[in-house]
Protein backbone atom coordinates (compact mmCIF):
# COMPACT_ATOMS: atom_id res chain seq x y z
CA UNK A 1 0.00 0.00 0.00
CA UNK A 2 2.79 2.42 0.92
CA UNK A 3 4.61 1.50 -2.28
CA UNK A 4 1.51 2.27 -4.37
CA UNK A 5 1.08 5.65 -2.64
CA UNK A 6 4.74 6.44 -3.29
CA UNK A 7 4.27 5.64 -6.99
CA UNK A 8 1.24 7.94 -7.21
CA UNK A 9 3.20 10.72 -5.49
CA UNK A 10 6.04 10.22 -7.97
CA UNK A 11 3.61 10.38 -10.89
CA UNK A 12 2.05 13.57 -9.54
CA UNK A 13 5.49 15.12 -9.08
CA UNK A 14 6.56 14.11 -12.61
CA UNK A 15 3.39 15.65 -14.03
CA UNK A 16 3.83 18.86 -12.01
CA UNK A 17 7.47 19.12 -13.14
CA UNK A 18 6.51 18.63 -16.81
CA UNK A 19 3.87 21.36 -16.48
CA UNK A 20 6.33 23.72 -14.80
CA UNK A 21 8.73 23.19 -17.70
CA UNK A 22 5.97 23.56 -20.33
CA UNK A 23 6.68 20.12 -21.79
CA UNK A 24 3.31 19.81 -23.50
CA UNK A 25 4.15 16.70 -25.54
CA UNK A 26 5.16 14.78 -22.41
CA UNK A 27 2.00 15.90 -20.65
CA UNK A 28 -0.23 14.75 -23.52
CA UNK A 29 1.59 11.39 -23.55
CA UNK A 30 1.19 11.17 -19.78
CA UNK A 31 -2.60 11.58 -19.94
CA UNK A 32 -2.95 9.35 -23.01
CA UNK A 33 -0.89 6.48 -21.58
CA UNK A 34 -2.99 3.39 -20.82
CA UNK A 35 -0.45 2.43 -18.12
CA UNK A 36 -0.95 5.61 -16.09
CA UNK A 37 -4.21 6.18 -14.31
CA UNK A 38 -4.31 9.58 -12.69
CA UNK A 39 -7.31 11.87 -12.52
CA UNK A 40 -6.83 15.21 -14.31
CA UNK A 41 -8.33 16.98 -11.29
CA UNK A 42 -6.01 15.47 -8.70
CA UNK A 43 -4.07 17.94 -6.56
CA UNK A 44 -0.41 17.89 -7.57
CA UNK A 45 0.79 19.88 -4.56
CA UNK A 46 -0.17 20.01 -0.92
CA UNK A 47 -1.77 23.44 -1.64
CA UNK A 48 -4.34 21.73 -3.86
CA UNK A 49 -2.85 22.98 -7.15
CA UNK A 50 -4.05 20.93 -10.13
CA UNK A 51 -2.61 20.61 -13.62
CA UNK A 52 -5.08 23.22 -14.88
CA UNK A 53 -4.18 25.69 -12.11
CA UNK A 54 -0.49 25.34 -12.89
CA UNK A 55 -0.96 25.58 -16.66
CA UNK A 56 -2.97 28.79 -16.23
CA UNK A 57 -0.40 30.18 -13.82
CA UNK A 58 2.37 29.44 -16.33
CA UNK A 59 0.45 31.13 -19.15
CA UNK A 60 0.40 27.92 -21.19
CA UNK A 61 -2.69 28.37 -23.39
CA UNK A 62 -2.18 25.16 -25.39
CA UNK A 63 -2.02 23.08 -22.23
CA UNK A 64 -5.03 24.87 -20.72
CA UNK A 65 -7.01 24.08 -23.88
CA UNK A 66 -5.88 20.44 -23.83
CA UNK A 67 -6.81 20.00 -20.16
CA UNK A 68 -10.23 21.66 -20.53
CA UNK A 69 -11.35 20.46 -23.97
CA UNK A 70 -9.74 17.01 -24.18
CA UNK A 71 -9.18 15.92 -20.58
CA UNK A 72 -12.37 17.60 -19.25
CA UNK A 73 -10.62 19.19 -16.27
CA UNK A 74 -12.94 20.81 -13.73
CA UNK A 75 -12.70 24.41 -14.89
CA UNK A 76 -13.89 25.86 -11.57
CA UNK A 77 -11.99 23.53 -9.21
CA UNK A 78 -10.57 25.49 -6.29
CA UNK A 79 -7.25 24.97 -4.51
CA UNK A 80 -7.02 25.05 -0.71
CA UNK A 81 -7.13 28.87 -0.78
CA UNK A 82 -10.18 28.86 -3.03
CA UNK A 83 -8.38 29.94 -6.21
CA UNK A 84 -9.48 28.64 -9.61
CA UNK A 85 -7.54 28.51 -12.87
CA UNK A 86 -9.22 31.83 -13.76
CA UNK A 87 -7.76 33.43 -10.60
CA UNK A 88 -4.26 32.39 -11.73
CA UNK A 89 -4.76 33.57 -15.31
CA UNK A 90 -6.15 36.94 -14.14
CA UNK A 91 -3.25 37.44 -11.72
CA UNK A 92 -0.71 37.13 -14.53
CA UNK A 93 -2.88 39.12 -16.94
CA UNK A 94 -3.00 36.45 -19.64
CA UNK A 95 -5.83 37.72 -21.82
CA UNK A 96 -5.94 34.67 -24.11
CA UNK A 97 -6.29 32.19 -21.23
CA UNK A 98 -8.79 34.38 -19.36
CA UNK A 99 -10.91 34.73 -22.49
CA UNK A 100 -10.71 30.99 -23.24
CA UNK A 101 -11.69 30.04 -19.69
CA UNK A 102 -14.64 32.44 -19.61
CA UNK A 103 -15.77 31.28 -23.07
CA UNK A 104 -15.53 27.73 -21.68
CA UNK A 105 -17.94 28.71 -18.87
CA UNK A 106 -15.47 29.36 -16.03
CA UNK A 107 -17.14 31.49 -13.41
CA UNK A 108 -15.58 34.95 -13.00
CA UNK A 109 -17.40 35.33 -9.67
CA UNK A 110 -16.00 32.47 -7.55
CA UNK A 111 -14.38 33.90 -4.44
CA UNK A 112 -11.35 32.64 -2.53
CA UNK A 113 -11.36 32.12 1.23
CA UNK A 114 -10.38 35.80 1.43
CA UNK A 115 -13.32 36.79 -0.76
CA UNK A 116 -11.27 37.60 -3.88
CA UNK A 117 -12.83 36.99 -7.27
CA UNK A 118 -10.61 36.37 -10.31
CA UNK A 119 -11.27 39.97 -11.41
CA UNK A 120 -10.02 41.20 -8.05
CA UNK A 121 -6.79 39.28 -8.69
CA UNK A 122 -6.39 41.16 -11.98
CA UNK A 123 -6.97 44.40 -10.08
CA UNK A 124 -4.54 43.44 -7.31
CA UNK A 125 -1.77 42.95 -9.85
CA UNK A 126 -2.91 46.09 -11.77
CA UNK A 127 -3.61 44.23 -15.01
CA UNK A 128 -5.20 47.29 -16.58
CA UNK A 129 -5.33 45.93 -20.15
CA UNK A 130 -7.06 42.78 -18.98
CA UNK A 131 -9.55 44.71 -16.85
CA UNK A 132 -10.36 47.02 -19.73
CA UNK A 133 -10.86 44.03 -22.04
CA UNK A 134 -13.14 42.28 -19.52
CA UNK A 135 -15.23 45.42 -19.12
CA UNK A 136 -15.70 45.64 -22.89
CA UNK A 137 -16.32 41.93 -23.61
CA UNK A 138 -17.51 40.03 -20.55
CA UNK A 139 -19.05 42.67 -18.30
CA UNK A 140 -22.42 40.94 -18.36
CA UNK A 141 -20.92 37.81 -16.74
CA UNK A 142 -19.05 39.63 -13.98
CA UNK A 143 -20.43 40.76 -10.65
CA UNK A 144 -18.40 43.95 -10.28
CA UNK A 145 -19.78 44.59 -6.80
CA UNK A 146 -18.40 41.53 -5.02
CA UNK A 147 -16.34 42.47 -1.98
CA UNK A 148 -13.46 40.69 -0.29
CA UNK A 149 -13.13 40.05 3.45
CA UNK A 150 -11.98 43.66 3.93
CA UNK A 151 -15.09 45.02 2.20
CA UNK A 152 -13.16 46.11 -0.91
CA UNK A 153 -14.57 45.70 -4.39
CA UNK A 154 -12.54 45.48 -7.60
CA UNK A 155 -12.29 49.28 -7.98
CA UNK A 156 -10.94 49.72 -4.46
CA UNK A 157 -8.40 46.94 -4.98
CA UNK A 158 -7.30 48.35 -8.33
CA UNK A 159 -6.93 51.84 -6.92
CA UNK A 160 -4.88 50.61 -3.95
CA UNK A 161 -2.59 48.42 -6.08
CA UNK A 162 -2.02 51.19 -8.62
CA UNK A 163 -1.22 53.78 -5.97
CA UNK A 164 1.19 51.37 -4.28
CA UNK A 165 2.81 50.50 -7.60
CA UNK A 166 3.13 54.12 -8.71
CA UNK A 167 4.58 55.15 -5.37
CA UNK A 168 7.22 52.43 -5.72
CA UNK A 169 8.02 53.46 -9.29
CA UNK A 170 7.60 57.21 -8.69
CA UNK A 171 5.72 57.71 -11.94
CA UNK A 172 2.30 58.59 -13.33
CA UNK A 173 0.57 56.22 -15.70
CA UNK A 174 -2.48 57.69 -17.44
CA UNK A 175 -4.11 54.45 -18.75
CA UNK A 176 -4.76 53.53 -15.12
CA UNK A 177 -7.15 56.48 -14.84
CA UNK A 178 -9.02 55.27 -17.93
CA UNK A 179 -9.52 51.81 -16.44
CA UNK A 180 -10.66 53.31 -13.13
CA UNK A 181 -13.31 55.32 -14.97
CA UNK A 182 -14.42 52.17 -16.85
CA UNK A 183 -14.57 50.19 -13.60
CA UNK A 184 -16.62 52.90 -11.92
CA UNK A 185 -19.06 52.90 -14.84
CA UNK A 186 -19.38 49.09 -14.73
CA UNK A 187 -19.96 49.05 -11.00
CA UNK A 188 -22.49 51.87 -10.91
CA UNK A 189 -24.28 50.43 -13.98
CA UNK A 190 -25.24 47.41 -11.91
CA UNK A 191 -26.75 49.82 -9.40
CA UNK A 192 -25.97 47.64 -6.43
CA UNK A 193 -23.51 49.95 -4.77
CA UNK A 194 -22.08 53.43 -5.11
CA UNK A 195 -18.36 54.03 -5.13
CA UNK A 196 -16.93 56.76 -2.97
C-alpha positions as a Markdown table, in Angstrom:
| # | Residue | x | y | z |
|---|---|---|---|---|
| 1 | Unk | 0.0 | 0.0 | 0.0 |
| 2 | Unk | 2.8 | 2.4 | 0.9 |
| 3 | Unk | 4.6 | 1.5 | -2.3 |
| 4 | Unk | 1.5 | 2.3 | -4.4 |
| 5 | Unk | 1.1 | 5.6 | -2.6 |
| 6 | Unk | 4.7 | 6.4 | -3.3 |
| 7 | Unk | 4.3 | 5.6 | -7.0 |
| 8 | Unk | 1.2 | 7.9 | -7.2 |
| 9 | Unk | 3.2 | 10.7 | -5.5 |
| 10 | Unk | 6.0 | 10.2 | -8.0 |
| 11 | Unk | 3.6 | 10.4 | -10.9 |
| 12 | Unk | 2.0 | 13.6 | -9.5 |
| 13 | Unk | 5.5 | 15.1 | -9.1 |
| 14 | Unk | 6.6 | 14.1 | -12.6 |
| 15 | Unk | 3.4 | 15.7 | -14.0 |
| 16 | Unk | 3.8 | 18.9 | -12.0 |
| 17 | Unk | 7.5 | 19.1 | -13.1 |
| 18 | Unk | 6.5 | 18.6 | -16.8 |
| 19 | Unk | 3.9 | 21.4 | -16.5 |
| 20 | Unk | 6.3 | 23.7 | -14.8 |
| 21 | Unk | 8.7 | 23.2 | -17.7 |
| 22 | Unk | 6.0 | 23.6 | -20.3 |
| 23 | Unk | 6.7 | 20.1 | -21.8 |
| 24 | Unk | 3.3 | 19.8 | -23.5 |
| 25 | Unk | 4.1 | 16.7 | -25.5 |
| 26 | Unk | 5.2 | 14.8 | -22.4 |
| 27 | Unk | 2.0 | 15.9 | -20.6 |
| 28 | Unk | -0.2 | 14.8 | -23.5 |
| 29 | Unk | 1.6 | 11.4 | -23.6 |
| 30 | Unk | 1.2 | 11.2 | -19.8 |
| 31 | Unk | -2.6 | 11.6 | -19.9 |
| 32 | Unk | -2.9 | 9.3 | -23.0 |
| 33 | Unk | -0.9 | 6.5 | -21.6 |
| 34 | Unk | -3.0 | 3.4 | -20.8 |
| 35 | Unk | -0.4 | 2.4 | -18.1 |
| 36 | Unk | -0.9 | 5.6 | -16.1 |
| 37 | Unk | -4.2 | 6.2 | -14.3 |
| 38 | Unk | -4.3 | 9.6 | -12.7 |
| 39 | Unk | -7.3 | 11.9 | -12.5 |
| 40 | Unk | -6.8 | 15.2 | -14.3 |
| 41 | Unk | -8.3 | 17.0 | -11.3 |
| 42 | Unk | -6.0 | 15.5 | -8.7 |
| 43 | Unk | -4.1 | 17.9 | -6.6 |
| 44 | Unk | -0.4 | 17.9 | -7.6 |
| 45 | Unk | 0.8 | 19.9 | -4.6 |
| 46 | Unk | -0.2 | 20.0 | -0.9 |
| 47 | Unk | -1.8 | 23.4 | -1.6 |
| 48 | Unk | -4.3 | 21.7 | -3.9 |
| 49 | Unk | -2.9 | 23.0 | -7.1 |
| 50 | Unk | -4.1 | 20.9 | -10.1 |
| 51 | Unk | -2.6 | 20.6 | -13.6 |
| 52 | Unk | -5.1 | 23.2 | -14.9 |
| 53 | Unk | -4.2 | 25.7 | -12.1 |
| 54 | Unk | -0.5 | 25.3 | -12.9 |
| 55 | Unk | -1.0 | 25.6 | -16.7 |
| 56 | Unk | -3.0 | 28.8 | -16.2 |
| 57 | Unk | -0.4 | 30.2 | -13.8 |
| 58 | Unk | 2.4 | 29.4 | -16.3 |
| 59 | Unk | 0.5 | 31.1 | -19.1 |
| 60 | Unk | 0.4 | 27.9 | -21.2 |
| 61 | Unk | -2.7 | 28.4 | -23.4 |
| 62 | Unk | -2.2 | 25.2 | -25.4 |
| 63 | Unk | -2.0 | 23.1 | -22.2 |
| 64 | Unk | -5.0 | 24.9 | -20.7 |
| 65 | Unk | -7.0 | 24.1 | -23.9 |
| 66 | Unk | -5.9 | 20.4 | -23.8 |
| 67 | Unk | -6.8 | 20.0 | -20.2 |
| 68 | Unk | -10.2 | 21.7 | -20.5 |
| 69 | Unk | -11.3 | 20.5 | -24.0 |
| 70 | Unk | -9.7 | 17.0 | -24.2 |
| 71 | Unk | -9.2 | 15.9 | -20.6 |
| 72 | Unk | -12.4 | 17.6 | -19.3 |
| 73 | Unk | -10.6 | 19.2 | -16.3 |
| 74 | Unk | -12.9 | 20.8 | -13.7 |
| 75 | Unk | -12.7 | 24.4 | -14.9 |
| 76 | Unk | -13.9 | 25.9 | -11.6 |
| 77 | Unk | -12.0 | 23.5 | -9.2 |
| 78 | Unk | -10.6 | 25.5 | -6.3 |
| 79 | Unk | -7.3 | 25.0 | -4.5 |
| 80 | Unk | -7.0 | 25.1 | -0.7 |
| 81 | Unk | -7.1 | 28.9 | -0.8 |
| 82 | Unk | -10.2 | 28.9 | -3.0 |
| 83 | Unk | -8.4 | 29.9 | -6.2 |
| 84 | Unk | -9.5 | 28.6 | -9.6 |
| 85 | Unk | -7.5 | 28.5 | -12.9 |
| 86 | Unk | -9.2 | 31.8 | -13.8 |
| 87 | Unk | -7.8 | 33.4 | -10.6 |
| 88 | Unk | -4.3 | 32.4 | -11.7 |
| 89 | Unk | -4.8 | 33.6 | -15.3 |
| 90 | Unk | -6.1 | 36.9 | -14.1 |
| 91 | Unk | -3.2 | 37.4 | -11.7 |
| 92 | Unk | -0.7 | 37.1 | -14.5 |
| 93 | Unk | -2.9 | 39.1 | -16.9 |
| 94 | Unk | -3.0 | 36.4 | -19.6 |
| 95 | Unk | -5.8 | 37.7 | -21.8 |
| 96 | Unk | -5.9 | 34.7 | -24.1 |
| 97 | Unk | -6.3 | 32.2 | -21.2 |
| 98 | Unk | -8.8 | 34.4 | -19.4 |
| 99 | Unk | -10.9 | 34.7 | -22.5 |
| 100 | Unk | -10.7 | 31.0 | -23.2 |
| 101 | Unk | -11.7 | 30.0 | -19.7 |
| 102 | Unk | -14.6 | 32.4 | -19.6 |
| 103 | Unk | -15.8 | 31.3 | -23.1 |
| 104 | Unk | -15.5 | 27.7 | -21.7 |
| 105 | Unk | -17.9 | 28.7 | -18.9 |
| 106 | Unk | -15.5 | 29.4 | -16.0 |
| 107 | Unk | -17.1 | 31.5 | -13.4 |
| 108 | Unk | -15.6 | 34.9 | -13.0 |
| 109 | Unk | -17.4 | 35.3 | -9.7 |
| 110 | Unk | -16.0 | 32.5 | -7.6 |
| 111 | Unk | -14.4 | 33.9 | -4.4 |
| 112 | Unk | -11.4 | 32.6 | -2.5 |
| 113 | Unk | -11.4 | 32.1 | 1.2 |
| 114 | Unk | -10.4 | 35.8 | 1.4 |
| 115 | Unk | -13.3 | 36.8 | -0.8 |
| 116 | Unk | -11.3 | 37.6 | -3.9 |
| 117 | Unk | -12.8 | 37.0 | -7.3 |
| 118 | Unk | -10.6 | 36.4 | -10.3 |
| 119 | Unk | -11.3 | 40.0 | -11.4 |
| 120 | Unk | -10.0 | 41.2 | -8.0 |
| 121 | Unk | -6.8 | 39.3 | -8.7 |
| 122 | Unk | -6.4 | 41.2 | -12.0 |
| 123 | Unk | -7.0 | 44.4 | -10.1 |
| 124 | Unk | -4.5 | 43.4 | -7.3 |
| 125 | Unk | -1.8 | 43.0 | -9.9 |
| 126 | Unk | -2.9 | 46.1 | -11.8 |
| 127 | Unk | -3.6 | 44.2 | -15.0 |
| 128 | Unk | -5.2 | 47.3 | -16.6 |
| 129 | Unk | -5.3 | 45.9 | -20.1 |
| 130 | Unk | -7.1 | 42.8 | -19.0 |
| 131 | Unk | -9.5 | 44.7 | -16.9 |
| 132 | Unk | -10.4 | 47.0 | -19.7 |
| 133 | Unk | -10.9 | 44.0 | -22.0 |
| 134 | Unk | -13.1 | 42.3 | -19.5 |
| 135 | Unk | -15.2 | 45.4 | -19.1 |
| 136 | Unk | -15.7 | 45.6 | -22.9 |
| 137 | Unk | -16.3 | 41.9 | -23.6 |
| 138 | Unk | -17.5 | 40.0 | -20.5 |
| 139 | Unk | -19.1 | 42.7 | -18.3 |
| 140 | Unk | -22.4 | 40.9 | -18.4 |
| 141 | Unk | -20.9 | 37.8 | -16.7 |
| 142 | Unk | -19.0 | 39.6 | -14.0 |
| 143 | Unk | -20.4 | 40.8 | -10.7 |
| 144 | Unk | -18.4 | 44.0 | -10.3 |
| 145 | Unk | -19.8 | 44.6 | -6.8 |
| 146 | Unk | -18.4 | 41.5 | -5.0 |
| 147 | Unk | -16.3 | 42.5 | -2.0 |
| 148 | Unk | -13.5 | 40.7 | -0.3 |
| 149 | Unk | -13.1 | 40.0 | 3.5 |
| 150 | Unk | -12.0 | 43.7 | 3.9 |
| 151 | Unk | -15.1 | 45.0 | 2.2 |
| 152 | Unk | -13.2 | 46.1 | -0.9 |
| 153 | Unk | -14.6 | 45.7 | -4.4 |
| 154 | Unk | -12.5 | 45.5 | -7.6 |
| 155 | Unk | -12.3 | 49.3 | -8.0 |
| 156 | Unk | -10.9 | 49.7 | -4.5 |
| 157 | Unk | -8.4 | 46.9 | -5.0 |
| 158 | Unk | -7.3 | 48.4 | -8.3 |
| 159 | Unk | -6.9 | 51.8 | -6.9 |
| 160 | Unk | -4.9 | 50.6 | -3.9 |
| 161 | Unk | -2.6 | 48.4 | -6.1 |
| 162 | Unk | -2.0 | 51.2 | -8.6 |
| 163 | Unk | -1.2 | 53.8 | -6.0 |
| 164 | Unk | 1.2 | 51.4 | -4.3 |
| 165 | Unk | 2.8 | 50.5 | -7.6 |
| 166 | Unk | 3.1 | 54.1 | -8.7 |
| 167 | Unk | 4.6 | 55.1 | -5.4 |
| 168 | Unk | 7.2 | 52.4 | -5.7 |
| 169 | Unk | 8.0 | 53.5 | -9.3 |
| 170 | Unk | 7.6 | 57.2 | -8.7 |
| 171 | Unk | 5.7 | 57.7 | -11.9 |
| 172 | Unk | 2.3 | 58.6 | -13.3 |
| 173 | Unk | 0.6 | 56.2 | -15.7 |
| 174 | Unk | -2.5 | 57.7 | -17.4 |
| 175 | Unk | -4.1 | 54.5 | -18.8 |
| 176 | Unk | -4.8 | 53.5 | -15.1 |
| 177 | Unk | -7.2 | 56.5 | -14.8 |
| 178 | Unk | -9.0 | 55.3 | -17.9 |
| 179 | Unk | -9.5 | 51.8 | -16.4 |
| 180 | Unk | -10.7 | 53.3 | -13.1 |
| 181 | Unk | -13.3 | 55.3 | -15.0 |
| 182 | Unk | -14.4 | 52.2 | -16.8 |
| 183 | Unk | -14.6 | 50.2 | -13.6 |
| 184 | Unk | -16.6 | 52.9 | -11.9 |
| 185 | Unk | -19.1 | 52.9 | -14.8 |
| 186 | Unk | -19.4 | 49.1 | -14.7 |
| 187 | Unk | -20.0 | 49.0 | -11.0 |
| 188 | Unk | -22.5 | 51.9 | -10.9 |
| 189 | Unk | -24.3 | 50.4 | -14.0 |
| 190 | Unk | -25.2 | 47.4 | -11.9 |
| 191 | Unk | -26.8 | 49.8 | -9.4 |
| 192 | Unk | -26.0 | 47.6 | -6.4 |
| 193 | Unk | -23.5 | 49.9 | -4.8 |
| 194 | Unk | -22.1 | 53.4 | -5.1 |
| 195 | Unk | -18.4 | 54.0 | -5.1 |
| 196 | Unk | -16.9 | 56.8 | -3.0 |
